[in-house]
């Protein structure tokens, strides 16, 4: 197996319904809730970066 990654901890509060939905999603994917949330954050940050890049390109035209 690979070495340990240096990861930071982020705590977040969600409603009971959201927590249950995340748990169901994680179970259906055979993953942890932490993994599901981490991948959702990755995707959101990629989308943000893409939007920022497109905005910069628009202002340069």
C-alpha positions as CSV (number, residue, x, y, z in Angstrom):
1,X,0.0,0.0,0.0
2,X,1.0,3.6,-0.5
3,X,2.3,5.9,2.2
4,X,0.1,8.2,4.3
5,X,-1.0,11.4,2.7
6,X,-0.8,14.7,4.6
7,X,-4.5,15.6,4.8
8,X,-6.2,18.4,6.7
9,X,-9.4,17.9,8.7
10,X,-12.5,20.0,8.0
11,X,-15.6,19.6,10.1
12,X,-19.0,20.5,8.8
13,X,-22.5,20.5,10.2
14,X,-25.4,19.2,8.0
15,X,-29.0,18.3,8.7
16,X,-29.9,14.8,9.7
17,X,-31.5,14.3,6.3
18,X,-28.3,15.3,4.4
19,X,-26.2,13.1,6.6
20,X,-28.5,10.2,5.9
21,X,-28.4,10.9,2.2
22,X,-24.6,11.0,2.2
23,X,-24.5,7.7,4.2
24,X,-26.8,6.0,1.7
25,X,-24.8,7.4,-1.2
26,X,-21.5,6.2,0.4
27,X,-23.0,2.7,1.0
28,X,-24.2,2.4,-2.6
29,X,-20.7,3.3,-3.8
30,X,-19.0,1.1,-1.2
31,X,-17.1,4.1,-0.1
32,X,-16.9,6.2,3.1
33,X,-18.9,9.4,3.6
34,X,-15.5,11.2,3.9
35,X,-14.5,9.9,0.4
36,X,-17.8,11.0,-1.1
37,X,-17.6,14.5,0.4
38,X,-13.9,14.8,-0.6
39,X,-14.7,13.9,-4.2
40,X,-17.7,16.4,-4.2
41,X,-15.3,19.1,-3.0
42,X,-12.8,18.2,-5.7
43,X,-15.4,18.5,-8.4
44,X,-16.7,21.8,-7.0
45,X,-13.2,23.3,-6.9
46,X,-12.5,22.1,-10.5
47,X,-15.8,23.8,-11.6
48,X,-14.8,27.0,-9.8
49,X,-11.3,27.0,-11.4
50,X,-12.8,26.5,-14.8
51,X,-15.3,29.3,-14.3
52,X,-12.5,31.6,-13.2
53,X,-10.4,30.7,-16.2
54,X,-13.3,31.4,-18.5
55,X,-14.0,34.7,-16.8
56,X,-10.4,35.7,-17.3
57,X,-10.5,34.8,-21.0
58,X,-13.7,36.8,-21.5
59,X,-12.1,39.9,-19.9
60,X,-9.0,39.6,-22.1
61,X,-11.1,39.6,-25.3
